[in-house]
Amino acid sequence: MFNISIYYISYKLMKKKVRQYAQQIEVGILDRRHVLKDFSRMLDNQIEKIVLFLLEQQGLLASRIAKLNEQHEALEQEPDISQITQLREAYRATGQDLLKLLFFVEINAVGLRKILKKFDKRFRYRFTDYYVRTRANHPYSLLQQVLKHVGLGAVIGAISRNLHELQEHQGSYLSIYDEPALSFQDPVVDSLKAAVDRVTRSTNFLNFLAQHALIIQEELPTTTDERADDQRYHFMSLFLNLLNTFLYMVNTYIIVPTADDYSTMLGAPATVCGVVIGAMAVAQVFSSVYFSAWSNKSYFRPLVFSSIVLLVGNSMYALALDYKSITLLLVGRLFCGFGSARAVNRRYISDCVPLRIRMQASAGFVSASALGMACGPALAGLLQTKFKIYKFTFNQVTLPGWVMTVGWFIYLILLWITFREPSHETEEKSITQESNAVTGPAENDGLEKGLKKPLLSEGKQDDEHGDGECDGSEEAFEESRRPATSIISAYRLLTPSIKVQLLIYFMLKYAMEILLSESSVITSYYFGWSTSTVAIFLACLGLTVLPVNIIVGSYISNMFEDRQILLASEIMVFIGVLLSFKFVDAYTVPQYVCSGLIMFVSAEVLEGVNLSLLSRVMSSRLSRGTYNGGLLSTEAGTIARVIADGTITLAGYLGQSRLLNATLLPSLFICVASIIATCFTYNSLY
């Protein structure tokens, strides 16, 4: 293969055109319609240049394989070990050239996505939707070649099949088609599979569950990165990481049905349950930061520390009844919050899970959280018994603490025995590897120069949105990709639309926390529900999480734009909150259950879509480091929960008869504010 830099998408040229368009529109030389038409034509020309070269190279590779196949057939008649070895190396060399072509497709797909994103940001226009929709499915579409890398799969299949047959030439003539699961470990084939996975990810705009987890990925991972990921990956360690997520969510919600009873047993008002539940969230505001920082150096030690702190915290929570101490109860819940390792859980998936299964692991993170949310209240409903062992009381309010103590003890043992600490490379070493991956060996120089010139060519100063799309020297490019070093620097990377999305996240977490945390007090006061009934209601709400996300991710997101779903979900949350108010003397179970279900399900849909949008527009500098996008969203949600739980306790001073409306009123105001903010930034949302 030769120097193909001239066939890359002319990113530098198109960026200049975008700036020129902005200036010409400002002075009135061009109108918006002319700009859209001219830019569409330019993109069509660029894609045509890419695709024609791609087809030409595919033809050359196909011709090479056809000639090698002739030699292969001749060798089957008269086997010769030395010639078989030479033929195998020839197929591998063809595979190496195919790797370069796949990398060419990947770079151009990323460049295309970046320039579309930059155009949309500059003109506040949904040009990307229009362009991809009108070009991708057209019968004469050239864009389809880039998005779906049409034809390359056949070339990969031919190389894989022939290499497999040559490897098994000593008597086994089983084809890869006869046994698809047959293990075949040729380095070139492994690299081709990894390259295809990367290209698929580069040309796929949405994977809903992974984005719901807000595990932000790098734009262009290198082969070196993937090999490092493979070396760091350990299945049991990933399983324990997800188990930690599950147990923590169980720990969060297992006390919700009985927190009001526990408060009254200790001589406090039932509405103190808000402080009891919220104490965990208060501590989590701080634990998220130090766990995120700790995960820069280790994953094992933070998880061990988390397990020990949670074990101690749950023990204190369970002992509070026998010591008749509300203080011990609250300190126990604070300890549980200080053990929140969700920042580590997210970071482990981002850093240590290979790209080829990172989407599945991210979906597992969401699933584990949802399952824990449902199992917590359900487990509390089963713990309806009372007995004593020595001086310790075991009943419906203390058993959640004891059960979680045992759970975290067993988890700690499993962690100690089976978790494998992945290697932590320093930032400098990582950057050096990335630089080496870009400069590459001598035979790849032509391709790599093609990467650096068209995509990275002007100055760092043109990186308008802090998203790592700079065009300067390699040093400037690396500087633009460094992670944020403080909350303030991370905040500065947020655009107005992202700030609105964080407000939406705050709103939905506030509304959900109000609904869940005060459920036991409200239902006991108005309907006389028992702990088991409250537990069933909360468990049913939790069980809606996964089905709702599957429906939204598989169907609704394909029918409507995310921003349309976002606004509709906000309006539905508003309706759910409004219907929850007690307007007349009679407050019925159907009103409470239906309004709560509308509010909760709408908030779940809203959370998934909102985090999906965030994962796409969040600066790439927030994809790693201590102050990453996951930490910002976690902090926004945690602060919302703290304020919501505090609101419940403060509203309790007005009396239980006024608690419902007093706590729903702030939810209503915040919801209205988020809807107004969304309307103002609607056109800038992706």
ZAMARGU-4260 file (C-alpha; in steps of 0.2 Angstrom, whole numbers, plus 5000, padded with zeros to 4 digits):
<rodrens>
0) 5000/5000/5000 | 5006/5018/4996 | 5004/5035/5004 | 4985/5037/5005 | 4984/5054/5014
5) 4977/5063/4999 | 4962/5052/5000 | 4957/5056/5018 | 4943/5067/5022 | 4949/5085/5020
10) 4945/5090/5038 | 4955/5106/5038 | 4947/5112/5022 | 4930/5109/5029 | 4933/5117/5045
15) 4939/5133/5036 | 4923/5132/5026 | 4912/5131/5041 | 4921/5147/5048 | 4919/5156/5031
20) 4900/5151/5031 | 4898/5159/5048 | 4907/5175/5043 | 4897/5176/5027 | 4880/5173/5035
25) 4885/5186/5048 | 4888/5200/5035 | 4873/5194/5025 | 4883/5188/5010 | 4875/5170/5011
30) 4859/5164/5018 | 4857/5148/5028 | 4849/5138/5014 | 4863/5141/5002 | 4876/5136/5016
35) 4867/5119/5019 | 4866/5116/5000 | 4885/5120/4998 | 4891/5110/5013 | 4880/5095/5008
40) 4888/5095/4991 | 4906/5097/4998 | 4903/5082/5010 | 4896/5072/4995 | 4912/5075/4985
45) 4923/5071/5000 | 4914/5054/5003 | 4914/5050/4985 | 4933/5052/4985 | 4935/5041/5000
50) 4923/5028/4993 | 4931/5027/4976 | 4948/5024/4983 | 4941/5011/4995 | 4933/5001/4981
55) 4949/5002/4971 | 4959/4995/4986 | 4946/4982/4989 | 4948/4976/4971 | 4967/4976/4972
60) 4966/4966/4988 | 4953/4954/4980 | 4965/4951/4965 | 4979/4947/4977 | 4969/4935/4986
65) 4963/4927/4970 | 4981/4924/4965 | 4985/4917/4982 | 4970/4905/4981 | 4977/4898/4964
70) 4993/4894/4973 | 4983/4887/4987 | 4974/4875/4976 | 4990/4870/4968 | 4998/4866/4985
75) 4983/4855/4989 | 4988/4844/4974 | 5007/4844/4978 | 5010/4849/4997 | 5026/4858/5001
80) 5029/4863/5019 | 5041/4878/5014 | 5028/4884/5001 | 5014/4882/5013 | 5023/4893/5025
85) 5027/4906/5012 | 5009/4906/5006 | 5003/4908/5024 | 5014/4923/5026 | 5008/4931/5010
90) 4990/4929/5016 | 4995/4938/5032 | 5004/4952/5023 | 4987/4954/5013 | 4979/4955/5030
95) 4991/4968/5036 | 4986/4979/5021 | 4968/4976/5024 | 4971/4982/5042 | 4977/4998/5035
100) 4962/5000/5024 | 4951/4997/5039 | 4960/5010/5049 | 4958/5022/5034 | 4939/5019/5035
105) 4939/5022/5054 | 4948/5038/5053 | 4937/5045/5039 | 4921/5039/5049 | 4928/5049/5064
110) 4932/5064/5054 | 4915/5064/5046 | 4907/5063/5063 | 4918/5077/5070 | 4914/5089/5056
115) 4896/5086/5056 | 4896/5089/5075 | 4906/5105/5073 | 4894/5111/5060 | 4879/5108/5071
120) 4887/5117/5086 | 4892/5132/5075 | 4875/5135/5067 | 4864/5127/5080 | 4856/5116/5067
125) 4852/5098/5066 | 4861/5095/5049 | 4868/5079/5055 | 4851/5071/5056 | 4846/5078/5039
130) 4862/5072/5030 | 4863/5055/5038 | 4845/5051/5035 | 4845/5057/5017 | 4861/5048/5012
135) 4863/5032/5023 | 4848/5023/5016 | 4847/5029/4998 | 4849/5016/4985 | 4864/5025/4977
140) 4871/5030/4994 | 4890/5032/4995 | 4889/5036/5013 | 4883/5018/5016 | 4900/5012/5011
145) 4908/5022/5025 | 4895/5018/5038 | 4893/5000/5035 | 4911/4996/5027 | 4902/4986/5014
150) 4913/4973/5005 | 4927/4973/5018 | 4919/4958/5027 | 4920/4947/5012 | 4939/4951/5010
155) 4941/4947/5029 | 4932/4931/5027 | 4943/4925/5012 | 4959/4929/5022 | 4952/4920/5038
160) 4946/4905/5029 | 4962/4902/5019 | 4973/4905/5034 | 4963/4893/5044 | 4965/4879/5031
165) 4983/4882/5029 | 4985/4881/5048 | 4976/4864/5048 | 4984/4858/5033 | 4992/4843/5042
170) 4976/4832/5040 | 4961/4842/5046 | 4951/4850/5032 | 4937/4857/5043 | 4931/4874/5037
175) 4927/4889/5048 | 4910/4888/5041 | 4908/4870/5047 | 4912/4874/5065 | 4909/4893/5068
180) 4914/4892/5086 | 4931/4883/5081 | 4945/4892/5090 | 4957/4900/5078 | 4971/4911/5085
185) 4980/4919/5071 | 4987/4936/5076 | 4982/4944/5059 | 4964/4937/5061 | 4963/4943/5079
190) 4969/4961/5073 | 4956/4961/5059 | 4942/4956/5071 | 4947/4970/5083 | 4948/4983/5068
195) 4931/4978/5062 | 4924/4980/5080 | 4932/4997/5081 | 4925/5003/5064 | 4908/4997/5069
200) 4909/5007/5085 | 4915/5022/5075 | 4901/5021/5063 | 4887/5017/5076 | 4879/5033/5084
205) 4870/5025/5098 | 4871/5010/5110 | 4858/5015/5123 | 4862/5005/5138 | 4880/5008/5138
210) 4877/5027/5136 | 4864/5026/5150 | 4879/5021/5161 | 4888/5037/5155 | 4904/5027/5153
215) 4912/5039/5140 | 4924/5031/5127 | 4939/5038/5118 | 4935/5044/5100 | 4949/5033/5092
220) 4957/5019/5103 | 4972/5012/5095 | 4978/4994/5093 | 4990/4997/5108 | 4976/5002/5119
225) 4966/4987/5115 | 4980/4975/5118 | 4983/4984/5135 | 4964/4981/5139 | 4965/4963/5135
230) 4980/4961/5147 | 4971/4970/5161 | 4954/4961/5158 | 4949/4948/5171 | 4931/4941/5171
235) 4930/4938/5189 | 4936/4955/5193 | 4923/4962/5182 | 4909/4951/5190 | 4915/4957/5207
240) 4914/4975/5201 | 4896/4973/5195 | 4892/4963/5211 | 4898/4978/5221 | 4886/4989/5211
245) 4871/4977/5214 | 4875/4976/5233 | 4876/4994/5235 | 4859/4998/5227 | 4852/4984/5238
250) 4860/4993/5253 | 4853/5010/5247 | 4834/5004/5246 | 4833/4990/5258 | 4829/5002/5272
255) 4816/5013/5263 | 4801/5003/5268 | 4806/5002/5287 | 4815/5019/5290 | 4800/5027/5297
260) 4796/5013/5309 | 4815/5013/5314 | 4814/5032/5318 | 4798/5031/5328 | 4805/5016/5338
265) 4820/5027/5343 | 4808/5041/5348 | 4810/5052/5333 | 4796/5058/5321 | 4792/5046/5306
270) 4798/5060/5294 | 4815/5059/5301 | 4816/5044/5289 | 4821/5057/5276 | 4837/5061/5285
275) 4840/5043/5289 | 4839/5038/5270 | 4848/5054/5265 | 4863/5052/5276 | 4870/5039/5264
280) 4868/5052/5250 | 4876/5066/5260 | 4892/5055/5262 | 4892/5049/5244 | 4894/5067/5238
285) 4912/5066/5246 | 4915/5048/5243 | 4913/5050/5225 | 4927/5062/5223 | 4940/5052/5234
290) 4935/5035/5226 | 4937/5043/5209 | 4954/5050/5213 | 4959/5033/5221 | 4954/5023/5206
295) 4969/5032/5197 | 4980/5021/5206 | 4971/5006/5211 | 4954/4997/5210 | 4957/4983/5222
300) 4961/4994/5238 | 4946/5005/5235 | 4934/4991/5234 | 4941/4983/5249 | 4940/4999/5259
305) 4922/5001/5252 | 4917/4984/5258 | 4924/4986/5276 | 4916/5003/5278 | 4899/4996/5272
310) 4901/4981/5284 | 4904/4993/5299 | 4891/5005/5293 | 4877/4992/5292 | 4882/4984/5309
315) 4880/5001/5317 | 4863/5003/5309 | 4858/4986/5315 | 4864/4990/5333 | 4856/5007/5335
320) 4839/4999/5341 | 4848/4989/5355 | 4858/5005/5360 | 4842/5016/5358 | 4853/5029/5348
325) 4847/5039/5334 | 4865/5045/5332 | 4872/5028/5330 | 4858/5025/5316 | 4863/5041/5307
330) 4882/5038/5308 | 4879/5020/5302 | 4871/5027/5286 | 4884/5040/5284 | 4897/5026/5284
335) 4887/5017/5271 | 4888/5032/5260 | 4907/5034/5263 | 4908/5016/5256 | 4900/5021/5239
340) 4912/5014/5226 | 4901/5018/5211 | 4914/5029/5204 | 4926/5015/5204 | 4913/5003/5196
345) 4911/5015/5181 | 4930/5018/5180 | 4934/5000/5180 | 4923/4997/5165 | 4930/5012/5156
350) 4948/5007/5159 | 4950/4988/5161 | 4936/4981/5150 | 4941/4977/5132 | 4932/4988/5119
355) 4924/4973/5111 | 4914/4969/5126 | 4913/4986/5135 | 4896/4989/5128 | 4890/4973/5136
360) 4899/4977/5153 | 4891/4994/5153 | 4874/4987/5150 | 4878/4975/5164 | 4882/4990/5175
365) 4864/4997/5172 | 4856/4980/5174 | 4865/4977/5191 | 4859/4994/5197 | 4841/4991/5192
370) 4841/4974/5199 | 4848/4980/5216 | 4835/4994/5216 | 4821/4981/5214 | 4828/4968/5226
375) 4831/4980/5240 | 4813/4984/5245 | 4808/4966/5240 | 4821/4959/5252 | 4815/4971/5266
380) 4797/4964/5263 | 4803/4946/5267 | 4812/4951/5283 | 4796/4951/5293 | 4801/4942/5309
385) 4807/4945/5326 | 4819/4936/5338 | 4834/4939/5349 | 4851/4931/5350 | 4860/4936/5366
390) 4857/4954/5368 | 4854/4958/5350 | 4837/4961/5342 | 4833/4954/5325 | 4817/4962/5318
395) 4810/4970/5302 | 4820/4986/5306 | 4837/4979/5311 | 4837/4964/5299 | 4841/4974/5284
400) 4857/4980/5293 | 4862/4963/5298 | 4858/4955/5281 | 4869/4968/5272 | 4883/4966/5285
405) 4883/4947/5281 | 4882/4951/5262 | 4897/4963/5263 | 4907/4951/5273 | 4905/4937/5260
410) 4909/4950/5246 | 4925/4955/5255 | 4931/4937/5256 | 4927/4934/5237 | 4935/4950/5233
415) 4951/4946/5243 | 4952/4928/5235 | 4948/4931/5217 | 4950/4950/5212 | 4965/4953/5201
420) 4972/4971/5202 | 4975/4977/5184 | 4991/4986/5180 | 4990/5005/5182 | 5001/5014/5169
425) 5006/5032/5172 | 4999/5046/5161 | 5016/5049/5153 | 5018/5031/5148 | 5000/5030/5141
430) 5003/5046/5131 | 5020/5039/5125 | 5011/5023/5119 | 4998/5033/5110 | 5011/5043/5102
435) 5020/5027/5096 | 5004/5020/5090 | 5001/5036/5079 | 5019/5037/5072 | 5019/5018/5070
440) 5032/5007/5062 | 5041/5012/5046 | 5029/5002/5034 | 5014/5012/5041 | 5022/5029/5039
445) 5012/5034/5024 | 4995/5029/5032 | 4999/5038/5049 | 5005/5054/5040 | 4988/5053/5032
450) 4980/5053/5049 | 4989/5067/5056 | 4988/5079/5042 | 4970/5080/5037 | 4963/5077/5055
455) 4975/5087/5065 | 4981/5102/5056 | 4978/5119/5063 | 4980/5126/5080 | 4974/5122/5097
460) 4966/5139/5098 | 4952/5133/5086 | 4946/5120/5098 | 4931/5130/5102 | 4921/5119/5113
465) 4935/5110/5123 | 4931/5094/5115 | 4948/5088/5109 | 4945/5093/5091 | 4960/5103/5089
470) 4970/5104/5074 | 4988/5109/5079 | 5004/5100/5082 | 5004/5083/5090 | 5009/5092/5107
475) 4994/5103/5106 | 4983/5089/5102 | 4989/5079/5117 | 4987/5094/5128 | 4969/5096/5122
480) 4965/5078/5128 | 4972/5079/5145 | 4959/5076/5159 | 4951/5090/5169 | 4962/5093/5185
485) 4948/5100/5196 | 4929/5102/5198 | 4931/5120/5192 | 4941/5116/5176 | 4928/5102/5173
490) 4914/5114/5175 | 4922/5126/5162 | 4921/5112/5149 | 4902/5111/5150 | 4892/5120/5137
495) 4876/5128/5141 | 4866/5113/5134 | 4876/5101/5145 | 4872/5112/5160 | 4854/5110/5156
500) 4855/5092/5155 | 4863/5091/5172 | 4849/5101/5178 | 4837/5088/5171 | 4847/5075/5179
505) 4845/5084/5196 | 4827/5086/5193 | 4823/5068/5189 | 4833/5062/5204 | 4825/5074/5216
510) 4807/5068/5210 | 4812/5050/5211 | 4819/5052/5228 | 4804/5061/5235 | 4793/5047/5228
515) 4803/5033/5235 | 4809/5040/5252 | 4792/5046/5258 | 4782/5031/5252 | 4782/5022/5268
520) 4776/5038/5278 | 4763/5043/5265 | 4755/5026/5262 | 4755/5022/5281 | 4746/5039/5284
525) 4733/5038/5270 | 4731/5020/5266 | 4737/5011/5282 | 4749/5000/5271 | 4760/4988/5280
530) 4779/4986/5277 | 4776/4971/5266 | 4764/4981/5255 | 4776/4996/5253 | 4790/4984/5249
535) 4780/4976/5235 | 4775/4993/5228 | 4793/4999/5228 | 4800/4982/5221 | 4787/4984/5207
540) 4793/5001/5203 | 4811/4995/5202 | 4806/4980/5191 | 4800/4993/5177 | 4818/5000/5175
545) 4825/4986/5163 | 4809/4984/5152 | 4807/5002/5150 | 4825/5005/5145 | 4824/4990/5133
550) 4809/4997/5125 | 4816/5015/5123 | 4833/5009/5117 | 4826/4996/5105 | 4811/5005/5098
555) 4806/5022/5104 | 4824/5029/5101 | 4823/5023/5083 | 4806/5032/5080 | 4810/5049/5087
560) 4825/5060/5090 | 4832/5059/5108 | 4828/5078/5111 | 4810/5074/5107 | 4810/5060/5119
565) 4819/5071/5132 | 4806/5085/5131 | 4791/5073/5131 | 4798/5063/5146 | 4800/5079/5156
570) 4782/5084/5152 | 4776/5067/5158 | 4786/5069/5174 | 4778/5085/5177 | 4761/5077/5174
575) 4765/5063/5186 | 4770/5076/5199 | 4754/5086/5196 | 4743/5071/5198 | 4752/5066/5214
580) 4745/5081/5224 | 4731/5080/5236 | 4718/5092/5229 | 4703/5085/5238 | 4699/5077/5255
585) 4699/5060/5248 | 4716/5053/5242 | 4715/5036/5235 | 4726/5021/5231 | 4723/5022/5212
590) 4728/5040/5212 | 4744/5038/5222 | 4749/5022/5212 | 4745/5028/5195 | 4753/5045/5197
595) 4769/5037/5205 | 4770/5025/5191 | 4769/5039/5178 | 4782/5049/5187 | 4794/5035/5190
600) 4793/5027/5173 | 4794/5044/5164 | 4809/5049/5175 | 4818/5032/5170 | 4815/5036/5152
605) 4821/5053/5155 | 4837/5047/5164 | 4841/5035/5150 | 4839/5048/5136 | 4847/5062/5145
610) 4863/5052/5149 | 4863/5045/5132 | 4864/5063/5126 | 4877/5068/5139 | 4888/5053/5133
615) 4888/5060/5116 | 4891/5078/5119 | 4902/5078/5134 | 4920/5084/5131 | 4932/5070/5128
620) 4943/5077/5141 | 4930/5071/5154 | 4931/5053/5148 | 4945/5050/5160 | 4954/5056/5176
625) 4947/5060/5193 | 4935/5074/5187 | 4926/5064/5173 | 4909/5065/5166 | 4903/5050/5177
630) 4908/5060/5193 | 4899/5076/5187 | 4883/5066/5184 | 4884/5056/5200 | 4887/5072/5210
635) 4872/5081/5202 | 4861/5066/5206 | 4868/5063/5224 | 4865/5082/5228 | 4847/5080/5222
640) 4844/5065/5233 | 4852/5074/5248 | 4841/5090/5246 | 4825/5079/5243 | 4828/5069/5259
645) 4831/5085/5268 | 4815/5092/5261 | 4805/5077/5268 | 4812/5080/5286 | 4809/5098/5285
650) 4792/5096/5278 | 4788/5084/5292 | 4787/5099/5304 | 4771/5104/5295 | 4763/5088/5300
655) 4760/5072/5290 | 4744/5079/5283 | 4754/5092/5274 | 4769/5082/5270 | 4764/5076/5253
660) 4760/5093/5245 | 4774/5102/5254 | 4787/5089/5246 | 4779/5089/5229 | 4779/5108/5227
665) 4798/5110/5225 | 4798/5095/5213 | 4785/5104/5202 | 4795/5120/5202 | 4811/5111/5197
670) 4802/5102/5184 | 4795/5117/5176 | 4812/5126/5176 | 4820/5111/5168 | 4806/5111/5154
675) 4809/5130/5151 | 4828/5127/5150 | 4826/5113/5138 | 4815/5123/5127 | 4828/5137/5126
680) 4842/5125/5122 | 4831/5113/5111 | 4840/5116/5095 | 4857/5113/5102 | 4853/5096/5110
685) 4859/5081/5100
</rodrens>
